[in-house]
Amino acid sequence: MPGVVLIDRALLFAEGLLGRSGINWQIANAKFFSPVGPGEALSFTLEVRGGGAIAFRVGAAGRDVASGSLTVPAA
């Protein structure tokens, strides 16, 4: 699965966590640790951090797949 799809899902889950949609997110950082094969179940963990940042972690089959941080740029 391409990393961009993992990021897209993390963005959608972050919007759901905040109860808002259409947020203009900025990807502060992202790391990809392991490829995801067809049919693998993914788990997403999100945590709100200081300053409105949201940290995310993606796991599959007991291993870390990706992690990163999302922010909303100041207007």
N, C-alpha and C positions, 0 to 999 in steps of 0.2 A: 504494500500500500504506500503510495507516495506521501512524503512528509507533509505536503501542502494539505492533504485530506485530514491528517491528524490535527494540524493547526486549525483548519476550518471547524472541525468538531469541537475543539477546545474553545474557540470563539463563541460558538453557539451555546455551549454549556455555560460559559461565563455570563453571557447575556441572560440565560435562564436563572442563574444564581443571583444576579442583580435585579431580575424582574424588569429588564429593559431590553429593547431590541434596537437594531440600527446604530449601534455604538461604533464610532470611528476608532477602532483599536489600533494600537501600535504594538508590534512584537518587540519587546525589549530584548529578549534572547530566546533561543531555542536550540536544543541539543537532541540529536537522534542517536540512539545507542544500538538498536537492533532492528533488523527488518521484520516486517509483519507479513505473514503468509496468508494466502486465501483461506477464508473461513475461521481465522483466529478471532476469538472473543477478546475485546479490549475493555479495559477499565480506566476511567478517567477520574482523577482526584484533583479537586480545585480548592484553593485556599486564598481567602482575601487577605492581603498584606497591607501594610501602611501605605498611605498616599493613594489608595484606590487600586494598587497593583493586584493582579491575580496570578498566583503561581499555579501551574498545572503539571501533572505527571500522568503519563500514559503507561499502562502495564498490559502484558499479555503472557499467559502461561507462566506466571511466577517470575517474570523478568521485567526490568524497566525497558521500555521502548523509546520513550521521549520525555523531555521535560522542558519547561520554559517559564517565561513570565510575560504577562500582557499588561499594558497600561493604556490609559486614555490620555492623549496629549492635551496639554493645557490650551484653552481657547485663546 
